[in-house]
Amino acid sequence: MENLNFKELNLSDAMRKALDYMGFEEATPIQSKAIPVAMEGHDVIGQAQTGTGKTCAFGIPAVEMIDSKHQGVQVLVLCPTRELAIQVSEEFRSLCKYKKGIKSLAIYGGQSIERQIIALKGKPQIIIGTPGRIMDHMRRRTLKFENLKMAVLDEADEMLNMGFREDIDTIFCEMPKERQTMLFSATMPNGILEIANLYMNNPEHVVTLQKEVTINTIEQCYIEVRENSKLELLCRLVDAKNVKLGIVFCNTKWKVDELCSSLQARGYSAEALHGDMKQRERDRVMNKFRKGQAELLIATDVAARGIDVNNVEAVFNYDIPSDAEYYVHRIGRTGRAGKKGISYSFVFGRDIYKLRDIERYTKSRITRTKPPTISSIESMKLQTATDEVMAVLAAGGFSKYTEAIERILEETDDITTLDIAAALFKMKFSELESRNYEESDLDNDFTVNKRDRFKDLIKPQGEGSRSKNRGGYNSDRKKGRKS
């Protein structure tokens, strides 16, 4: 089954506008299979690896079925950890961006319950939460499910591993029997099947199998950078690594256009590629890129599908993709035809958890690195200029220029041939130094003594199973749980 374009699904204009804003043009495999079934009102068991777009697979049908004219909980999403609850909540907020009258709320342990109670008085239609805190509100009668239309178990296998089975039973017993239920899990142990038998009505089982991922020829790196310093970082990397042909991936079409314009203003030969462009224009851009007439191609995922250029030296993930498969497609644009390639991912804040999911999916190591300093770029450019001059000397054939040197020496008394050579070398170096760099957070964020905040989050393969405590947060597990 081919992936569906979101335009092929029976979605509201507001939802299509939100997906376009989020940069989604094509549904992932799990979304292509689950969304049409869920939109018909069927219960769904979705089996797919983490990082494959499961949130939108249940989030889109959930938001579409909500009646904005009625307040109160219509959708409940249960997550095993507070970090995941926050991520899912942010995704729902984006999906509801153009849906008037629909509110969502994340509730989890570790956050003030009084603040949550106040927020619940606003009667949000969507609740995303951890089992422990959901039950706390049920006991206080601040959370009721009489109007519930859909219940979702996200990462159900993790819930069982963390000891939430009894909590799940307690919560589901308070729900109306007439509801739609969706369950998503990477694996299907017996406990998951028992839950499905108890609480689901003839569910449709949709499965997407993980493809074999081969990216051994690509060095994968990530750099922590704030949003307002990404452009500066990209420019430094391109110059420090002397990238002659590179692809920069963004999640949205407007970001592609904005970044392309910014790079061109800085003197880079950059071209944009995204779904809103006509085919003739896209062909023109690709021809320039293949011929090396554009050093950087700025693209969205779908627009870059099928790019087959063997000499791409580097791939830059300006935005981290929401789907791990997109990450594999992106970095696969380099390291082709037996050549080595390198990819750089720009991350900040919770992006690091997406990267951890990608590591698990690809079974590879993404290494943290530091951005190039201005002094290191200048050194590189000086070396490049030296190499070019040495190549000219080795080639010979410059005797006709000696007359100009002799004339300069005749006209001046205090100038030596070494001075003239240095002046000419400076002219050559200035050509390479025409791009100016800005002092930015890049220089402040990566000092020698800075503590690596993420060193315990990105671990090499084989250092243990998936963390039960995502992102260093205290898990909202059954035993020892605190409200």
N, C-alpha and C positions, 0 to 999 in steps of 0.2 A: 504493500500500500504506500503510495506517495504521500508526502506531507501536504496538508491542505493549506491553501491561502486563506487567511481570515476573512477575505471578501466572499469566499464560498460558503461560509457559515451564516446561518440566519441570526445575525446579531443586530442589535439596535445601533442607530447612528451614533449615540453617545458612547457606546462600547467601542465601536470602530475608531472613533476619534481618540479615545483613550489609548487604544492599542497602537495607533499611529504615533501618538505622543511618546509612548514608551519605546518606540522603535521596532515594534513587532510587525513583520510583514507576512511571515509564514509560520504556521503552527509546527511545534516539535512533534515527533512520533506519538508520544503519549497524549498530547493535546489533540492531535488529529483523530485518534481513536476514541478518547474519552469524552470530549466535548459534545459531539453529535448525539451520543447515547444519553449523556446526562441531560441535554437540552430536551430530549423526548420524555424526561421524567423517570427514567429507569435508575435503579440502584446500580452503583458501579464499584467494582474492585479493580484498582489500577496498580499494576506491578511495573515499576521502573526504578532505575538507579537514581540516587540523589544527584541533583544538578541537571535534570532533564526537563525542567519546566512543569513539574507537577502542580505547583501552586496555581498557575493559570488554568490548568486542566480542570480543577474544581472551582477556582475563583470566578472564572467567566460565567459558567452556568449559574453559580450561586448569586452573583450580582444581577444577572439578567432576570432571575425569577422573583426577585424581591419586589414587593408592592410598596412603593415609596409613600403612598398615602396613609399607610398604617405604621405606627410606631411599635416598638417592642421587638424582642429577639425573634428573627425569622431564620437566621443561619448561625450555627454554632460550629466552630472549628477547634478541635482539640489537638494540641501540639505537646510533644514530650518535654520540651525545654523552653525557658523564657526567651532565649535568644532566637529560637525558631519562631516563636509566637510573634516577636517583634518583626522579623523578616516578613512573615506572612501578612502581618498587619500593614506593613508598608506597601506590599504588593496590592492588597485590597484597596488601600487609599488611592493608589494610582488608577486602578480599574474603575473606581467610583468618581474619578476626577470630574467627569461631565454628567454625572447622574445626580440630579437635584433631589434633595430630601433624603438621601441615603447616608447613614453614618455607621462607622465601624469603630470598635474599641478593643484594644488588647488588654487583658487582665492576667496577671501572673504574680507569683510570690516574690517578695523582695521589694515590691512597690507598695506605697501607702494604700491600705485597703480603704481608708476614709476617702482618699482622693478618687478611688475607683467607684465608690458608692455614689459620690457626687456626679461622676461622669455617667453612671448608669441611670441616673434620674433624667438624663437627656434622652432616654429610650432609644439607644442605637439598635439598628436592625441586624448588625453583624457583630458577633462576639468571637474573638480569637483568644484562646487562653490555655493555660496548663491545668491539668486535672485537679491538683490540690487547691488552687485558688478558685476554680469554678465551684468546687464543692463548698468552700468557705462561704461564697456568696449564696449558694443554694440553702445552706443552713441558716443564714441571716435573712433569707427570703428577699434578698435584693436582686436575685436573678431567677426569673421564671420562664418556663418553656411552653406555656399553653398555646402560643402562636407560632411555634417552631415549624418550619417547612423543610429544612435540610440540616443534617448533621454530617460532619466530616471528621474522619480520623486521619490525621497526617502523620506519616512515619510510624505507622501502627506497630511495626516490629520493634522499634526503639521503645515504644511505650511498654510493651511486654517485658523487654529486657530490663527496664527501669522499675518494674514492679507495680505498674499502674492497672493491672487487670481488674482488681476489685473496684478501683475508682471508676473505671470505664463502665462496669456493671451498675454502679450506684448512679452515675450520671444518666445512662441510657434508660434506666427504669423510670426516671422522672420526665422523659420525653413523650410526646404524643405518638401513638403507634402509626398514625397516618402521617408519614413524613418520607422524604427521600434521604437515603443514606449513601455516602461515598467513603470508601476506604482506600488509602494509598500506602503502599509499603514496598520496600526494595526486595524483601524476601517474603515467603508465604509459609511460615511455620504452622504447626497444628493449632496453636493458640489463636492465630489470625483467622483460620478457617472456622474455629468454634465461634468466634465473635460474629463472623459473617452469617453463620447458621442461626444464631440467636437473634440478631438485630437487623438483618437485611432481607429484603423481599425479592427473591429470584434475581440476584445481581448478575450483571454482565461483567465477565472477567476480561479485561483488556491488558495485554502484556506487550512490552517492548524490550527486546533483548539487547544487551550491551554488545556493541561491535568490538572486534579486536582492534586495539589502538596501537599503532606503530609510529612512534615519534622519536626513535633512538638517535636520529641524525640532527636533532634540534636541541640546542642548549636553551633551557627555559629559566628566565629570571623575573623577579618582580621588584618594584621600587615603591616605597611608600611616598606618596606625594599628595598635597592638597589640590583641590580642583583648580584653584586660581594659579597654580604653578605648573600644571601639566604641559602647557604650551612651551614654557621655558625648558622643561625637562626634555621634551621631545626634540627641540632644536639642539640642545647640548648633546644628546645621544647621537643624533644624525651626524653632527660634525665630529664628535669625539671618535666615533666608529667609522667615519668617512664612508657613510652609507650612500651608495650610488643608485640603489634601487630598493625601495622599501614600501610596505603596505601598512597603513594605519587604519585600525578598525574602530568605529564609533557605533553606539547603539541606536542612534537616531539620525534621521536624514538632515534635520536642521543643524545638528552638531557637525555633521560632515561638511556642510556648506560653510558654517562659521569657522571651523578649523582650517579649511582649505583657504579661505580668504585671509585669515591671520597669517598663515605660512607664506602665502604669496606676498603679503605686505612686508614680510621680513626678508624677502629675496629668495625664497625657496621655489623650485619648480615643482608645484603641486597641482594635482587634478582631483576632482571630486567624482564619485561614482555611487549612485543610489537609485532606488526604484522610481523616483519621480521624473527621471531623465528619459528622453526619447531614445529609442534604440540607435538612431543615427549618431546622436551625441555620445552615447555609451561606447559605440564602436570607435569613434574618434579618440576618445580618452584612452581606450585600451590600446589602440595602435600607437599612440604617443608613448605609453608606458612600456610596451614591448620593445620599441625602438630606443628606449633610454632617453627620450626627449623630456620625460617627466621623471624626476627622481623619487617623488612620493605620490602614492595613490591613496587617497582618503576614501574609505568605503564603508557601507553597511554590510551586514552578513549576507543577506540574500542577493544583493547586487554583485558581490564578489564571488558568488557561487560559480564554480567552473573555471576560475582564472587559472590558466596554465602557462606560467612564465617561469622558466627554469633558473633565472639568475637573480631572483629576489633574495637579497642578503639578510633582511631582517623584517620581522613583523612586530608591530606595536599595538598592544591592546590598550588604546586610549581609555576605553570604558571596558569593564569586565562584563562578559556576556552572562546572561541569566541561565543559559543552557550550556552544559559541559560539552555537548557535541559541537556546538558552534565554536567553542574554544579550539577543539581538535581541528575543525575545518580551517579556522583562521591560521593557526601556526603551521598547518600543513602546506601553506603557500610558499614557505621557505624550506630549505634543506631538501630540495628536489634533485633528481638526476644524479644521486650519489654525492651531492655536495653537502657541506655542513651549513646549518642555519642557526639563527638565534631569535628568540622572542622575548619581548619585554612587556610586562603587565603593570599598569599603573594602578595602585590600590591605595585606599585610605579608609579608615574606620571599619565598618562591617564588611567591606569588600573582601577582607582577609578570610572570612568564612566561606564565601563563594569560591575563593581560591583553594581552600582546603578541600571542598567538595570536588573541585576539578582534579586536584592531586589524587584523590581517592578513585575517581572515575578513570583517569588516565594511567593510574599506577606508576606515576613518575614523580620526580622531585622538582619543585620550582624553587630556585635558590634566591634568597634575598641578596640584593646588591645595592651599591650606593650610586647616586648620580654623579656624572663627571663634574669636576670643578672647572672653573674658568681657566685656571693655570694649566690644568692637564690638557685642556683643549688647545690652548696656545702652544704647548709643547708639541702636541700632535701635528698641528699645522706647520710649525717650524720644521718638523721632521719631514712632512710631506713636501714642503718647498725644497728642502735639501735633496730629497730623493729625485725630484724633477730636474734640479740643476745638475746633479750627478749624471742623470740619464742623457742630458744634452751634451755634457762633456764627453761622455763615452761614445756618443754618436758622431761627434766631430762636425766638420762642415760649417764652422762659424768664423773662419779666417777673415771673411769680408767685413766683419764687425770690428776687427782690430783697429782699422783706420779711425773709427769714431773714438775709440779709447785713446789712441795716440794724439788726436786733436785736443781732447780734454786735458791731457797731460801737458801739451804744449802751451795751452792757454792759462794754465794755473801752475803756481810754483809749489804750493803746500799740499797738493793732492797726490796720493799714491795710488797705484793700481789696486791695492787692498781696499782703499776707501771707495774706489769706483765699484769694485765687486760687491762690497757691503751695501752700497746704495742701490745697486740693481737687485740684490737679493732682498732688500727691504721692500722694493717695489713689488717683487713677486710674492713676498709674504703678505703684503697688504691686500693683494687680490683675494687671498684665502681668508683674510681676517675681516672682510667687509661686513660680516654679520655681527651685530653687537649683542652682548648678553647682559641680562639684568641681574642685579643682586636680588635674591628672593628667598622665600622660605626654604628653598632647596639647600641653601648654604647654612641656614640656621638649624634645620631639622637633622642634619647628618654631621654632627660634631663627633670627634673621636671618642669622647666619654659618654655619648648618648646611650641610654639603656635601650636594648632592642626589645621593644614592647611585644613583638610578635614571635620571639624566638621559640616559645613553647607551643605555639599554635600550628606552625607549619613544620611537620615532622617528616623525616624520611620514611619510606615504606618499610614496614616490618618492625616499627617501634611500638607495636601494640594495636589493639582494635580501636574502632571509632570511639572518641571520647564521649563519655556519658554526660560531660559537663561542658557544653559548647561555649567556647569563648571565655572560659574562666568564671562563668557565672555559677552560683550555687544552684544545683538542679532542684526542681520542685518535686523531688521523689517522695515516695510514700512514707518511708521511714525517716525520722528525723526532720520532717518537713516543717518549715517555719512560714508563718503568714506575714 
